[in-house]
Amino acid sequence: MISDDRLEPQVLDLTELPGVECPCGIARRAFSDREDVPATVHWTQIKCDAMTHYHREHMEVYVVLSCAKDAAIELNGQMHPVRPKTSVLIPPGTRHRAVGEMDVLIICFPKFDPSDEHFD
């Protein structure tokens, strides 16, 4: 729990952040520049099948904002259909990928570090 009186609130428009290529598509990452914030929020636009990957340290929560009718999330080899407003918890070590077009909001704990993206 964070109890720092000096933590300043901040409002960001995710659509105004620069897009960064990632194994899932294009990500726009909020709060990555804030040392005082323990997580990052990503708006990721997935246009095709993402690459299966895992994180040793990161836990992620996906919130599906919109998706194709046949979209799914693969977790450790098992497909899970998703629809808008689906939430997915992805603990460290879970092999995962998005299948099909979708826009997702990803909350990453601790703060996202690209060196914690691993591929088999």
C-alpha distances in whole Angstrom, upper triangle without the diagonal:
4,6,9,12,14,13,16,16,18,21,22,25,25,29,29,27,30,30,30,32,30,31,30,32,31,27,26,22,20,17,19,20,17,15,12,11,10,12,16,18,21,24,27,30,32,36,37,36,33,33,32,29,26,23,22,19,17,16,18,18,21,22,26,27,31,33,37,38,38,35,33,30,31,29,30,34,33,34,32,33,31,31,30,26,26,22,22,20,21,19,20,24,25,28,28,30,30,34,36,35,32,29,26,22,20,16,16,13,13,15,18,21,25,25,23,26,28,32,34
4,6,9,11,9,12,13,16,18,20,24,24,27,27,25,28,29,28,31,29,31,30,31,30,26,24,21,18,15,17,17,14,13,9,9,9,12,15,17,21,24,26,30,32,36,37,36,33,34,33,30,27,24,23,20,18,18,19,19,22,23,27,28,31,34,37,39,39,36,34,31,33,30,32,35,35,35,34,35,32,33,31,27,27,24,24,22,23,21,22,26,27,30,29,31,31,35,37,35,32,29,26,22,20,17,16,14,13,14,18,20,24,25,24,26,29,32,35
4,6,9,8,12,13,16,19,22,25,26,30,29,28,30,32,31,34,33,34,34,35,33,29,27,24,21,18,20,20,16,15,11,11,12,15,18,20,24,27,30,33,35,39,41,40,37,37,36,34,31,28,27,23,22,22,23,23,26,26,30,31,34,37,40,42,43,39,38,35,36,34,36,39,39,39,37,38,35,36,33,30,30,27,27,25,26,25,26,29,31,33,33,34,35,39,40,39,35,32,29,25,24,20,20,17,17,18,21,24,27,29,27,30,33,36,39
4,5,6,9,12,15,18,21,24,25,29,28,26,29,30,30,33,32,34,34,35,33,29,26,23,20,16,18,18,14,12,9,10,12,15,18,20,24,27,30,33,36,39,41,41,37,38,37,34,32,28,28,24,23,23,24,24,27,28,31,31,35,38,41,43,44,40,39,36,38,36,37,41,41,41,39,40,37,37,35,32,32,29,29,27,28,27,27,31,32,35,34,35,36,40,41,39,36,33,30,26,24,21,20,18,17,17,21,23,27,28,27,30,33,37,39
4,6,8,11,14,18,21,24,26,29,28,27,30,32,32,35,34,37,36,37,34,30,28,24,21,18,20,19,15,15,11,13,15,18,20,22,25,28,31,35,37,41,43,43,40,40,40,37,35,31,31,28,26,26,27,27,29,29,33,33,36,39,43,45,46,42,41,39,40,39,41,44,43,43,41,42,39,39,36,33,34,31,32,30,31,30,30,34,35,38,37,38,38,42,43,41,37,34,31,27,26,23,23,21,20,20,24,26,30,31,30,33,36,40,43
4,6,10,12,16,19,23,24,27,26,25,27,29,30,33,33,35,35,35,32,29,26,23,19,16,18,16,13,12,9,11,14,17,19,21,24,27,30,33,36,39,42,42,39,39,39,36,34,31,31,27,26,26,26,27,29,29,32,32,36,38,42,44,45,42,41,38,40,39,40,44,44,43,41,42,39,39,36,33,34,31,32,30,31,30,30,34,35,37,36,37,37,41,42,40,37,33,31,27,26,23,22,21,20,19,22,24,28,29,29,32,35,38,42
4,7,9,13,16,19,20,24,23,21,24,26,27,30,29,32,31,31,29,25,22,19,16,12,15,14,10,10,7,8,11,14,15,17,20,23,26,30,32,36,38,38,35,36,36,33,31,28,28,24,23,23,23,23,25,25,29,28,32,35,38,41,41,38,37,35,36,35,37,40,40,40,38,38,35,35,32,30,30,28,28,27,27,27,27,31,32,34,33,34,34,37,38,36,33,29,27,23,22,19,19,18,17,16,19,22,25,27,26,29,32,35,39
4,6,10,13,17,18,22,20,19,22,25,26,29,29,32,31,31,28,24,21,18,15,12,15,13,10,12,9,10,13,15,15,17,20,22,25,28,31,35,37,38,35,36,36,34,32,29,30,26,24,24,24,24,25,25,28,27,31,34,37,40,41,37,37,35,37,36,38,41,41,40,38,38,35,34,31,29,30,28,29,28,29,29,29,33,33,35,34,34,34,37,37,35,32,28,26,22,22,19,20,19,19,17,20,22,26,28,28,30,33,36,40
4,7,10,14,16,19,18,18,21,23,24,28,28,30,29,29,26,22,19,17,13,11,14,14,11,13,11,10,14,14,14,15,18,19,23,26,29,32,35,35,33,34,35,33,31,28,30,26,24,23,22,22,23,22,25,24,28,31,34,37,38,35,34,32,35,34,37,39,39,38,36,35,32,31,28,26,27,25,26,26,27,28,28,32,32,34,32,32,31,35,35,33,29,25,23,20,20,17,19,19,19,17,20,22,25,28,27,29,33,36,39
4,7,10,12,15,14,14,17,20,21,25,25,28,26,26,23,19,16,14,10,9,12,12,10,13,12,11,14,14,13,13,15,17,20,23,26,29,32,33,31,32,33,31,30,27,29,26,23,23,21,21,22,21,23,22,25,28,32,34,36,33,32,31,33,33,36,38,38,36,34,34,31,30,26,24,26,24,26,25,26,27,28,31,31,32,31,30,29,33,32,30,27,23,21,18,18,16,18,18,19,16,18,21,23,26,26,27,31,34,37
4,7,9,12,12,12,16,18,20,23,24,27,25,24,21,18,14,13,10,10,13,14,13,16,15,13,16,15,13,12,14,15,18,21,24,27,30,31,29,31,32,30,30,28,30,27,24,23,21,20,20,19,21,19,22,26,29,32,33,30,31,29,32,32,35,37,37,35,33,32,28,27,24,22,24,23,25,25,26,27,28,32,31,32,30,29,28,31,30,27,24,20,19,16,17,16,18,19,20,18,19,22,24,27,27,27,31,34,37
4,6,9,8,8,12,14,17,20,21,24,22,21,18,15,11,10,7,9,12,12,12,16,16,14,16,15,12,10,11,12,15,17,21,24,27,28,26,28,29,28,28,26,28,26,23,22,20,19,19,18,19,17,20,23,27,30,31,28,28,27,30,30,33,35,35,33,31,30,27,26,22,21,23,22,23,24,25,26,27,30,29,30,28,27,25,28,27,24,21,18,17,14,15,15,17,19,19,17,17,20,21,25,25,25,29,31,35
4,5,6,7,11,13,16,19,20,23,21,19,16,13,10,11,9,11,14,15,16,19,19,17,19,17,14,11,11,10,14,15,19,21,24,26,25,27,29,28,28,27,29,27,24,24,21,20,18,17,18,15,18,21,24,27,29,26,27,26,29,30,33,34,34,32,30,29,25,24,20,20,22,21,23,24,25,27,28,31,30,30,27,26,24,26,25,22,19,15,15,13,15,15,18,20,21,19,19,21,22,26,26,26,29,31,35
4,5,5,9,10,12,15,16,19,17,15,12,10,6,8,7,10,12,14,15,19,19,17,18,15,12,9,8,7,10,12,15,18,21,23,21,23,25,24,24,23,26,25,21,21,18,17,16,15,15,13,15,18,21,24,26,23,24,23,26,26,29,31,31,28,27,26,22,21,18,18,20,19,20,22,22,24,25,28,26,26,24,22,20,23,22,19,16,12,12,10,12,13,15,18,19,17,16,19,19,23,23,22,26,27,31
4,6,8,9,12,15,17,20,17,15,12,10,8,10,10,14,15,17,18,22,23,20,22,19,15,13,11,8,11,11,15,16,20,22,21,24,26,25,26,26,29,27,24,24,21,20,18,17,16,14,15,18,20,24,25,23,24,24,27,28,31,32,32,29,28,26,23,22,19,19,21,21,23,24,25,27,28,30,29,28,25,23,21,23,21,18,16,12,13,12,14,16,18,22,23,20,19,21,21,25,25,24,27,29,32
4,7,9,12,16,18,21,19,17,13,12,9,10,10,13,14,15,17,21,22,20,22,19,16,14,12,11,13,14,18,19,23,25,23,26,28,27,28,27,30,28,25,25,23,22,20,20,20,18,19,21,24,27,29,26,27,27,29,31,33,35,35,32,31,30,27,25,23,23,25,24,25,27,27,29,29,31,31,30,27,25,24,26,24,21,19,16,16,15,17,18,20,23,23,20,19,21,21,25,25,25,28,30,33
4,6,9,13,15,18,17,15,11,9,6,7,8,10,11,12,14,18,19,17,19,17,13,11,10,9,11,13,16,18,21,23,21,23,25,24,25,24,26,25,22,23,20,20,19,19,19,18,19,21,24,28,29,25,26,25,27,28,31,32,33,31,30,29,26,25,23,23,24,23,24,25,24,26,26,28,28,27,25,23,22,24,24,21,18,15,15,14,15,16,17,20,20,17,16,17,17,21,22,21,25,27,30
4,6,10,13,16,16,13,9,8,6,8,10,13,12,13,16,19,21,19,21,18,14,13,11,11,11,12,15,17,20,22,20,21,24,23,24,23,26,25,22,23,21,21,20,20,20,19,20,22,24,28,28,25,26,25,27,28,31,32,32,31,30,29,27,26,24,24,25,25,25,26,25,27,26,28,28,27,24,22,21,24,23,20,19,16,16,15,16,17,18,21,21,18,16,17,16,20,21,20,23,25,29
4,7,9,13,12,9,6,5,5,8,11,14,13,15,18,21,23,20,21,18,14,13,10,9,9,9,12,14,16,18,16,18,20,20,21,21,24,23,21,22,19,20,18,18,18,17,18,19,21,25,25,22,23,22,24,25,27,28,29,27,27,26,24,24,22,23,23,23,23,24,23,25,24,26,25,24,21,19,18,20,19,17,16,13,14,14,14,16,17,20,21,17,15,16,14,18,19,18,21,22,25
4,6,10,10,8,5,5,6,8,12,14,12,14,18,20,22,20,20,17,14,13,10,10,9,10,12,14,16,17,14,15,18,17,18,18,21,21,18,20,18,19,18,19,19,19,20,20,22,26,25,22,22,21,22,23,25,26,28,26,26,26,24,24,23,24,24,23,22,23,21,23,22,23,23,21,19,17,17,19,19,17,16,14,15,15,14,16,16,19,19,16,13,13,11,15,16,14,17,19,22
4,7,8,6,5,6,9,11,15,17,15,18,21,23,25,23,22,19,16,15,12,12,10,10,10,12,13,14,11,12,15,15,17,17,20,21,18,20,18,19,18,19,19,19,20,19,21,24,24,20,21,19,20,22,23,24,25,24,24,24,23,24,23,24,24,23,22,22,20,22,21,22,21,19,17,15,15,17,17,15,15,14,15,15,15,17,17,20,20,17,14,14,11,14,15,13,15,16,19
4,5,5,6,7,10,11,15,17,15,18,21,22,24,22,21,18,15,14,11,12,9,10,10,12,12,12,9,9,12,11,13,13,17,17,15,17,15,17,15,17,17,18,19,18,20,23,22,19,18,16,17,18,20,20,22,21,22,22,21,22,22,22,21,20,19,19,17,19,18,18,17,16,14,12,12,15,16,15,14,14,13,14,13,15,14,17,18,16,12,12,9,12,12,10,12,13,16
4,6,8,9,13,14,18,20,18,21,23,25,27,24,22,19,17,16,13,14,10,11,9,11,10,9,6,5,8,8,11,12,16,17,15,16,14,16,15,17,17,19,19,17,19,22,20,17,16,14,14,15,16,17,19,18,19,20,19,21,21,22,21,20,18,18,16,18,17,16,15,13,11,9,10,12,14,14,14,14,14,15,14,16,15,18,19,17,14,13,10,12,12,9,10,10,13
4,7,8,12,13,17,19,18,21,23,25,27,24,22,19,16,15,11,11,7,8,6,8,8,7,4,6,9,9,12,13,17,18,16,16,13,14,12,14,13,15,15,14,15,18,17,13,13,11,12,14,16,16,17,16,17,17,16,17,18,19,17,17,15,16,14,17,17,17,15,13,10,7,7,9,10,10,10,10,10,12,11,14,14,18,19,18,14,15,13,15,14,11,13,13,15
4,7,10,13,16,19,18,21,23,26,27,24,24,20,17,15,11,10,7,6,5,6,8,9,7,9,12,13,15,17,20,21,18,19,16,17,14,16,14,15,15,14,15,18,18,15,15,14,16,18,20,20,21,19,19,19,17,18,18,19,19,19,18,19,18,20,20,20,19,17,14,11,10,11,11,10,10,10,11,13,13,16,16,20,21,19,16,16,14,17,17,14,16,16,19
4,7,10,13,17,16,18,21,23,25,22,22,19,15,13,10,8,6,5,7,9,11,12,11,13,15,15,17,18,22,22,19,19,17,17,15,16,15,15,15,15,17,20,20,17,18,17,19,20,23,23,24,22,22,21,19,20,19,20,20,19,19,20,19,22,22,22,21,19,17,14,13,14,14,12,11,10,11,12,12,15,16,19,20,18,15,16,14,17,17,15,18,18,21
4,6,10,13,12,15,17,20,21,19,18,15,11,10,6,6,4,6,9,11,14,15,12,14,16,15,16,16,20,19,16,17,14,15,13,14,14,14,15,16,18,22,22,18,18,17,19,20,22,23,24,22,22,22,19,20,18,19,19,18,17,18,17,20,20,21,20,19,16,14,13,16,16,14,12,10,9,9,9,12,12,16,17,14,12,13,12,16,16,14,17,18,22
4,7,10,10,12,15,18,19,16,17,14,10,8,5,5,6,9,12,14,17,18,16,18,20,19,19,19,22,20,17,18,15,15,14,15,15,14,16,17,20,24,24,21,21,20,22,23,25,27,27,25,24,24,21,21,19,19,20,19,19,20,19,21,21,23,22,22,19,18,17,19,19,16,14,11,11,10,10,12,13,16,17,14,12,14,13,17,17,16,20,21,25
4,7,6,9,11,14,15,13,13,10,7,6,4,7,8,12,14,17,20,20,18,19,20,18,18,17,20,18,15,16,13,14,14,15,16,16,18,20,23,26,26,23,22,21,22,23,25,27,27,26,25,25,22,23,21,20,20,18,18,18,18,19,19,22,21,21,19,18,18,21,21,19,17,14,12,10,9,10,10,13,13,10,9,11,12,15,15,15,19,21,25
4,6,8,9,12,13,10,12,9,6,5,6,8,11,14,17,20,23,24,21,22,23,21,21,19,21,19,16,16,14,15,15,15,17,17,19,21,25,28,28,25,25,23,25,25,27,29,30,28,27,27,24,24,21,20,21,19,19,19,19,21,21,23,23,24,22,21,21,24,24,22,19,15,14,11,10,10,10,13,13,10,10,13,14,18,18,18,22,24,28
4,5,5,8,9,7,9,7,5,7,9,12,15,18,21,24,26,27,24,25,25,23,22,19,21,18,16,16,15,16,17,18,20,20,23,25,28,31,32,28,27,25,27,27,29,31,32,31,29,30,27,27,24,23,23,21,21,20,20,21,21,24,24,25,24,23,23,27,27,25,22,19,17,14,12,11,11,12,12,9,10,12,15,18,18,19,23,25,29
4,6,8,10,8,9,8,6,8,9,13,14,18,20,23,25,25,22,23,23,21,20,17,19,16,14,16,15,16,17,19,21,21,24,26,29,32,32,28,27,25,26,26,28,30,31,30,29,30,27,28,26,24,24,22,22,20,20,20,19,22,23,23,22,22,23,26,27,25,23,20,17,15,13,11,10,11,11,7,7,9,11,14,15,16,20,23,26
4,6,9,9,11,11,9,11,13,16,18,21,23,26,28,29,26,26,27,24,23,20,22,19,17,19,18,20,21,22,24,24,27,29,32,35,35,32,31,29,30,29,31,34,35,34,33,34,31,31,29,28,28,26,25,24,23,24,23,25,26,27,26,26,26,30,30,28,26,23,21,18,16,15,14,15,13,10,11,12,14,16,17,19,23,26,29
4,5,6,8,9,9,12,14,17,19,23,25,29,31,31,28,28,28,26,24,21,22,19,17,19,18,20,21,22,25,25,28,30,33,36,37,33,32,29,31,30,32,35,35,35,33,34,31,32,29,27,28,25,25,24,23,23,23,26,27,28,27,27,28,31,32,30,27,24,22,19,17,15,14,14,12,9,12,13,16,18,19,21,24,28,31
4,6,7,10,11,14,16,20,22,25,28,31,33,32,29,29,29,26,24,21,21,18,17,18,19,21,23,24,27,27,31,32,36,38,38,35,34,31,32,30,32,35,36,36,35,36,33,34,32,30,30,27,26,24,24,23,22,25,26,28,28,28,29,33,34,32,30,27,24,21,19,16,14,13,11,9,12,13,16,18,18,21,24,27,31
4,6,9,11,14,17,20,23,27,29,32,34,34,31,31,31,28,25,22,22,19,17,18,19,20,22,24,27,27,31,33,36,39,39,35,34,31,32,31,33,36,36,36,35,36,33,33,31,29,29,26,26,24,24,23,22,26,27,29,28,29,30,34,35,33,30,27,24,21,19,16,15,13,12,10,14,15,19,20,20,23,26,30,33
4,6,8,11,14,17,20,23,26,29,31,31,27,28,28,25,23,20,20,17,15,15,15,16,19,20,23,23,27,29,33,35,35,31,30,28,29,28,29,32,33,33,31,32,29,30,27,25,25,22,22,20,20,20,20,23,24,26,25,26,26,30,31,30,27,24,21,17,15,12,11,10,9,8,11,14,17,19,18,20,24,27,30
4,7,10,14,17,19,23,25,29,30,29,26,26,25,22,20,16,17,13,11,12,13,14,17,19,22,23,26,28,32,34,34,30,28,25,27,25,26,30,30,30,29,30,28,28,27,24,24,20,20,17,17,16,16,20,21,23,23,24,25,28,30,29,26,23,20,17,14,11,9,7,6,5,9,12,15,17,16,18,21,25,28
4,7,10,14,16,19,21,25,26,26,22,23,22,19,17,14,16,12,10,10,10,11,13,15,18,19,23,24,28,30,30,26,25,22,23,22,24,27,27,27,25,27,24,25,23,21,20,17,17,15,15,14,14,18,19,20,20,20,21,25,26,25,22,19,16,13,10,7,5,5,5,4,7,10,13,16,14,16,19,22,25
4,6,10,12,16,18,22,23,23,20,21,21,18,17,15,16,14,11,11,10,11,12,14,16,17,20,22,25,28,28,24,23,21,22,21,24,26,26,26,24,25,23,23,21,19,19,17,16,15,15,15,16,19,19,20,19,19,19,23,24,22,19,16,14,10,8,6,5,7,8,5,6,10,12,15,14,15,18,21,25
4,7,10,13,16,19,21,21,19,20,20,19,18,16,18,16,13,12,10,10,10,11,13,14,17,19,22,25,25,21,21,19,21,21,23,25,25,24,23,23,20,20,18,16,17,14,14,14,14,16,17,20,19,20,18,18,17,21,21,19,16,13,10,7,6,5,6,9,11,9,9,12,14,17,16,16,20,22,25
4,6,10,12,15,18,18,15,17,18,17,16,15,18,17,13,13,10,10,9,10,12,12,15,16,19,22,23,19,19,17,19,19,22,24,24,22,21,21,18,18,16,16,16,14,14,15,14,17,17,19,19,19,16,15,14,18,18,16,13,10,8,6,5,6,8,11,13,11,9,12,13,16,15,15,18,20,24
4,7,10,13,16,17,15,17,18,18,18,18,21,20,17,16,13,12,10,10,10,9,11,13,17,20,20,17,17,16,19,20,23,24,24,22,20,20,17,16,14,14,15,14,15,16,16,19,20,22,20,20,17,15,14,16,16,14,11,7,6,5,6,9,11,15,17,14,13,16,16,19,18,17,20,22,25
4,6,10,12,13,11,14,15,15,16,17,20,20,16,16,13,12,10,10,10,10,11,12,14,18,18,14,15,14,16,18,21,21,22,20,19,18,15,15,14,15,15,14,14,16,15,18,19,20,19,18,15,12,11,13,13,11,8,6,5,6,7,11,12,16,18,16,13,15,15,18,17,15,18,19,22
4,6,9,11,10,14,16,17,18,19,23,23,20,19,16,15,12,12,10,10,10,10,12,16,16,13,14,14,17,19,22,22,22,19,19,17,15,15,14,15,15,16,16,18,18,21,22,23,21,19,16,13,10,12,11,8,6,5,7,9,11,14,16,20,21,19,17,19,17,21,20,18,20,20,23
4,6,7,7,11,13,15,17,18,22,23,20,19,16,16,12,13,11,11,10,9,10,14,13,10,12,12,14,16,19,19,19,16,16,15,13,14,14,16,15,16,16,18,17,20,21,21,19,17,14,10,8,8,7,5,5,6,8,11,12,16,17,21,22,21,18,19,17,21,20,17,18,18,21
4,7,8,12,15,17,20,22,25,26,23,23,20,19,16,16,13,14,12,10,10,13,13,11,13,14,16,19,21,20,21,18,18,16,15,15,16,18,18,19,19,21,20,24,24,24,22,19,16,12,10,9,7,5,7,8,11,14,16,19,21,24,26,24,21,23,20,23,23,19,21,20,22
4,6,10,12,15,18,21,24,26,23,23,20,20,17,17,15,16,14,11,10,13,12,10,11,12,14,17,19,18,18,16,16,15,15,16,17,20,19,20,19,21,20,23,24,23,20,18,14,11,8,7,5,6,8,11,13,16,17,21,22,25,27,25,22,23,20,23,22,19,19,18,20
4,7,9,12,15,18,22,24,21,21,18,19,16,17,15,17,15,12,12,14,12,10,10,10,10,14,15,14,15,13,14,14,14,16,17,20,18,19,17,19,18,21,21,20,17,14,11,8,6,5,6,8,10,13,14,17,17,20,21,24,25,25,21,22,19,21,20,17,17,15,16
4,6,9,12,15,18,20,18,18,16,16,14,16,15,17,16,14,14,17,14,11,11,10,10,12,14,14,15,13,15,15,15,17,18,20,18,18,16,17,15,18,18,17,15,12,9,5,5,6,8,9,11,12,12,15,14,18,17,21,22,21,18,18,16,18,16,13,13,12,14
4,6,10,13,16,18,17,17,16,17,16,18,18,20,19,17,18,20,17,15,13,11,10,12,13,12,15,14,16,17,17,20,21,22,20,20,17,18,15,17,16,15,13,10,8,6,8,9,12,13,14,16,15,17,16,19,18,20,21,21,17,17,14,16,14,11,10,8,10
4,7,11,14,16,15,15,14,16,15,18,18,21,21,18,19,21,18,15,13,10,8,9,9,9,12,12,14,16,17,20,21,22,20,19,16,16,13,14,14,12,10,6,5,5,8,10,13,15,16,17,16,18,16,18,17,19,20,20,17,17,15,15,13,10,9,7,8
4,7,10,13,12,13,12,15,15,18,18,21,22,20,21,23,21,18,15,12,10,10,10,11,14,15,16,18,19,22,23,23,20,19,15,15,11,12,11,9,8,5,6,7,10,13,16,17,17,18,17,18,15,16,15,16,17,17,14,14,12,12,10,6,5,5,7
4,7,9,9,10,10,13,14,18,19,22,23,22,23,25,23,19,17,13,11,10,9,12,14,16,17,19,19,22,23,23,20,18,14,13,9,9,7,6,6,5,6,9,12,15,18,20,19,19,17,17,14,15,13,14,14,15,13,12,11,11,8,6,5,7,9
4,6,5,8,9,13,14,18,20,23,24,24,26,28,26,22,19,16,15,13,12,15,17,19,19,22,21,24,24,24,21,18,15,13,9,8,5,6,7,8,9,12,15,18,21,22,21,20,18,17,14,13,10,11,11,12,10,10,9,9,5,5,6,9,11
4,6,9,11,15,17,21,23,26,28,27,29,31,29,25,23,19,17,15,14,17,19,21,22,25,24,27,28,26,24,21,17,15,11,9,5,5,9,10,12,15,18,22,25,26,25,24,21,20,17,16,12,11,11,13,12,11,11,10,6,8,8,11,12
4,7,10,14,16,20,22,25,27,27,30,32,30,26,24,20,19,17,16,20,21,23,23,26,25,27,27,26,23,20,17,14,11,9,6,8,11,13,14,17,20,23,26,27,25,24,21,19,15,14,10,8,8,10,9,9,11,10,7,9,11,14,16
4,6,10,13,16,19,21,24,24,27,29,27,23,21,17,17,15,16,19,20,21,21,23,22,24,24,22,20,17,14,11,9,7,5,8,10,12,13,15,17,21,23,23,21,20,17,15,11,10,6,5,6,8,7,8,10,11,7,9,11,14,17
4,7,10,13,16,19,22,22,25,26,25,22,19,15,16,13,14,18,18,19,18,20,19,21,21,19,17,13,11,8,6,5,5,9,9,12,12,14,16,19,22,22,20,19,15,14,10,8,6,5,7,10,9,12,13,14,11,12,13,16,18
4,6,10,13,15,18,18,21,23,22,18,16,13,14,12,14,17,17,17,16,18,16,18,17,16,14,10,8,6,5,7,8,11,10,12,11,12,13,17,19,19,16,15,12,10,6,6,5,6,9,10,9,12,13,15,12,12,14,16,19
4,7,10,13,15,16,19,21,20,17,15,12,14,13,16,18,17,17,15,16,14,15,14,12,10,7,6,5,6,9,11,14,12,14,12,13,13,16,18,18,15,13,10,8,6,5,7,9,12,13,12,15,17,19,16,15,18,19,22
4,6,9,12,13,16,17,17,13,12,10,12,12,16,17,16,15,13,13,11,12,11,10,8,6,5,7,8,11,13,15,13,14,11,11,10,13,15,14,11,10,6,6,5,7,9,12,14,15,14,17,17,20,17,16,18,19,22
4,6,9,11,14,16,16,13,12,11,14,15,18,20,18,16,14,13,10,10,8,6,6,4,7,9,11,15,17,19,17,17,14,14,12,14,15,14,10,9,5,5,6,8,12,14,17,17,16,20,20,23,21,19,22,23,25
4,6,7,11,12,13,10,10,10,14,15,19,19,18,15,12,11,7,7,5,5,5,6,8,12,13,17,19,21,18,18,15,13,10,12,12,11,7,6,4,6,9,12,14,18,20,20,19,22,22,25,22,21,23,23,25
4,7,11,13,14,12,13,13,17,19,22,23,21,18,16,14,10,8,5,6,8,9,12,15,17,20,23,24,22,22,18,16,13,14,13,11,7,5,5,7,10,13,16,20,22,21,20,23,23,26,25,23,25,26,28
4,7,9,12,10,12,13,17,19,23,23,21,18,15,13,9,7,5,8,9,12,14,17,19,22,25,26,23,22,19,16,13,13,11,9,6,5,7,10,13,16,19,23,25,24,23,25,25,28,26,24,26,26,29
4,6,8,6,9,11,15,17,21,20,19,15,13,10,8,6,6,10,10,13,14,18,18,22,24,25,22,21,17,14,10,10,8,6,4,6,8,12,14,18,20,24,26,26,24,26,25,28,26,24,25,25,27
4,6,5,9,12,15,18,22,20,19,15,14,10,9,8,9,13,13,16,17,20,21,25,27,27,23,22,18,15,11,9,6,5,6,9,12,15,18,21,24,27,29,29,26,29,27,30,28,25,26,25,27
4,6,9,13,15,19,22,20,18,14,13,9,8,7,10,13,13,16,17,21,22,26,28,28,24,23,19,17,13,11,9,9,10,13,14,18,20,23,26,29,31,31,29,31,30,33,31,28,29,27,29
4,7,10,13,16,19,17,15,11,10,7,8,9,12,15,13,16,16,20,20,24,26,26,22,20,17,14,11,8,7,9,10,14,15,19,20,23,25,28,31,31,28,30,29,31,29,26,26,25,26
4,7,10,13,16,15,13,10,9,6,6,7,10,13,11,13,13,17,17,21,23,22,19,17,14,11,8,6,5,7,7,11,12,15,16,20,21,25,27,27,24,26,25,27,25,22,23,22,23
4,6,10,13,12,10,6,5,4,5,8,11,13,10,12,11,14,14,17,19,19,15,14,11,9,6,5,7,9,9,12,12,15,15,18,20,22,25,25,23,25,24,26,23,20,21,20,20
4,6,10,10,8,6,5,6,7,10,12,13,10,10,8,11,10,14,16,15,12,10,7,6,5,6,9,11,10,12,11,14,13,16,17,19,22,22,20,22,21,22,20,17,17,17,18
4,7,6,5,4,6,9,10,14,16,17,14,13,11,12,10,13,15,13,10,8,5,5,6,7,11,14,13,16,14,17,15,18,18,20,22,23,21,22,20,22,19,16,16,14,15
4,5,5,6,8,11,12,16,18,18,14,13,10,10,8,10,12,10,6,6,5,7,9,11,14,17,16,18,16,17,15,17,16,18,20,21,19,21,20,21,17,15,15,14,14
4,6,9,11,14,16,19,22,22,18,17,13,13,10,11,12,9,6,5,6,9,12,13,17,20,20,21,19,21,18,20,19,20,21,23,21,21,20,21,17,15,14,13,12
4,7,10,13,15,19,22,22,19,18,15,15,13,15,15,13,10,7,8,9,12,12,16,19,19,21,20,22,20,22,21,23,25,26,24,24,23,23,20,17,16,14,13
4,7,10,13,16,19,20,16,16,13,14,13,15,16,15,11,10,9,10,12,12,15,18,18,20,19,21,20,22,22,23,25,27,25,26,25,25,22,20,19,17,16
4,7,9,13,16,17,14,14,12,14,13,16,18,17,13,12,10,9,9,9,12,15,15,18,17,19,19,21,21,24,26,27,25,26,25,26,23,20,20,18,18
4,6,10,13,14,10,11,10,12,12,16,18,18,14,13,11,11,10,10,12,14,14,16,15,17,17,19,20,22,25,26,24,26,25,27,24,21,21,20,21
4,7,11,12,9,11,11,14,15,18,21,21,17,16,13,12,10,9,10,12,12,14,14,17,17,20,22,24,27,27,26,28,27,29,26,23,24,23,23
4,7,8,6,9,9,13,14,18,21,21,17,17,14,12,10,10,10,11,10,11,11,13,15,17,19,22,25,25,24,26,26,28,25,23,24,23,25
4,6,6,9,11,15,17,21,23,24,21,20,17,15,12,12,11,11,9,11,11,13,15,18,21,24,26,26,25,28,27,30,27,25,27,26,28
4,6,9,12,15,17,21,24,25,22,22,18,17,14,14,13,12,9,9,9,11,14,16,19,22,25,25,24,27,27,30,27,26,27,27,29
4,6,10,13,16,19,22,24,21,22,19,17,15,16,16,15,11,11,9,10,12,14,18,20,23,23,23,26,26,29,27,25,27,28,30
4,7,10,13,16,20,21,18,19,16,15,13,14,15,14,11,11,10,11,12,14,17,19,22,22,22,25,25,27,25,23,25,25,27
4,7,10,13,16,18,16,17,14,14,13,15,16,16,13,12,9,9,10,11,13,15,18,19,19,22,23,25,22,21,23,23,25
4,6,10,13,15,12,13,11,11,11,14,16,16,14,13,10,10,9,10,12,14,17,18,17,20,20,22,19,18,19,20,22
4,6,10,12,10,12,11,13,13,16,19,19,17,16,13,12,10,10,10,11,14,16,16,18,19,21,17,17,18,19,21
4,7,8,6,9,8,10,12,15,18,19,17,17,13,13,10,10,10,11,13,15,14,16,16,17,14,13,14,16,17
4,6,6,9,10,13,15,19,22,23,21,20,17,16,13,12,10,10,12,14,14,15,16,17,13,13,14,16,17
4,6,9,10,14,16,20,23,24,22,22,19,18,14,13,11,10,11,13,12,13,14,14,10,11,11,13,15
4,6,9,13,16,19,22,24,23,23,20,20,17,16,14,13,14,16,15,15,15,14,10,10,9,11,12
4,6,10,13,16,19,21,20,20,18,18,15,15,14,14,16,17,16,16,16,16,12,11,11,11,12
4,7,11,13,17,19,18,20,17,18,16,17,15,16,18,19,17,17,16,16,13,10,9,9,9
4,7,10,13,15,15,16,14,15,13,15,14,16,18,19,16,17,16,16,14,11,11,10,11
4,6,10,12,12,13,12,14,13,15,15,18,19,20,17,18,16,17,15,12,12,11,13
4,7,8,8,10,10,12,12,15,16,19,21,21,18,19,18,20,18,15,15,15,16
4,7,8,11,12,15,15,19,20,23,25,24,22,23,21,23,21,18,18,17,18
4,6,10,12,15,16,20,21,25,27,26,23,25,23,25,24,20,21,20,21
4,7,10,14,15,19,21,24,26,25,23,24,22,25,24,21,22,21,23
4,6,10,12,16,18,22,24,23,20,23,21,24,23,20,22,21,24
4,7,10,13,16,20,22,20,18,21,20,23,22,20,22,22,25
4,6,10,12,16,18,17,16,18,18,21,20,18,20,21,24
4,7,10,13,16,15,14,17,17,20,19,18,20,22,25
4,6,10,12,11,10,14,14,17,15,14,17,19,22
4,7,9,9,9,13,14,17,15,15,18,20,23
4,6,6,6,9,11,14,11,12,15,18,21
3,5,7,10,13,14,12,13,16,19,22
4,6,8,12,13,11,13,16,19,22
4,6,10,12,11,13,16,20,23
4,7,9,8,9,13,16,20
4,5,6,8,11,15,18
4,5,6,9,12,16
4,6,8,11,14
4,6,10,13
4,7,10
4,7
4
